[in-house]
Amino acid sequence: MQFEGGYTYPSGRILILLSIGAIVVTVLVWCTKSLALTNGASLFLGLEGTALLASSYTPVGLKPPNGNFIQELIWILKQQKGTSVTFNQPMFYSGLLCLFLSYIAAAFST
């Protein structure tokens, strides 16, 4: 279990990967569609807000099975019942703020 010093869920690393993905997607769309600054900001803030919201809830005591890549992939896609989560309040409200700002940026882009 996580609180017993066992497996630690990598929510920080997942957030970093999702943030890098948000930057890459924003740059790719910006370069291919020639977006205005407000459109690019709206896209990035929406993606980053979603990443922050998704990372704000961390499972406690959830441990992936030992096995090959296919077994781990099946485990990720399968519903994990009875798993408690911890809540990161600053991350959650930062995600909401990013989404709110993305709506404002989108309104200015029209």
N, C-alpha and C positions, 0 to 999 in steps of 0.2 A: 504494500500500500504506500501511497505517496507520503502520508503523514508519518509513516514508520521508517522513512528513509529509503524506500524502495524506488520504483520507477517514477521518474518525474516527467510529466507530460510536456512536450516541447512547444508550449504556446508562444513563447518569445521568438523562437526560430521560425515558427509558422507565420507569425506576424511579419517578420523580416522578409520571408519569401513572398508573402502576399503583397507587401509594400513594393518590393522589387518588381513583382509582376505588374502592379498598378503603374509604376513608372514606365516599364517597357511597353505596355499596352498603350498608354497615353502617348508616348513618343512615336510608336508605330502608326497610330491613328492620326496623330498630328501631322506626320510627314506624308502620309498617303492621301489625306483629305484636305490638307492645308487649312486647318482649323484656326479660327480666331483665338486670341488669348483667353477670352472668357469661356469659350467652348472647351478649350483644353483644360482650363482650371476646373470647370464644372465636371468634366470627365474624370480627372484625377481625384478631385475631392469626393466624388461619388464612390469611386473604386476604393479609395483609402478608408472612407467611412465604413464601407461594408467590411473591409478587412479588420478594422478595429472592433466593430460590433461582433464579428464572428470570433475574434480572439479573446473577447472579454469574458467568455464563459469557458472555464477550463475543467475538464473531467478530473475527478479525484479517485485515485486507485485503479484507473483504467490502464491495463497493461496489454500490449499486443502479444500475440502468440509467438513462440519461437518456431521458425519455419522458413520456408522459401518466400520469394516475392509474391507468388500467386496466393499463398495462404494469408499473407499480410494484407494484400489488396482485398481479398474476400472479407477479412476481418474489418477493414476500414469501411466497406460498403454495407456491412451487416449492422442492423439496429442493436445497440448495446443497451440492454434493459437494466433498470435499477442502479444506474450510475449517478452518483451525486456530483455536483459541480461547484466550483468556487467562482465568485463574481468579482471582476476587477472593475471597480466603479469609475476610476479616472479614464480607463481605456474605453469603457462603454459611453460615457458622456463626451469624450473626444470624438468618437465615431458618430454620435448624433450631431455634434457641432459640424463635423466635416460634411455630413449629408445635408444639413441645413444650409451651409454655405454653398454647397453645390447647386441647390435649388435657386439661391440668390444669383449665383453666377450664370446659371442657365436663363434666368429671367432677363438679365442684362444683355444676353447674347442675341435676343430676338429683335 
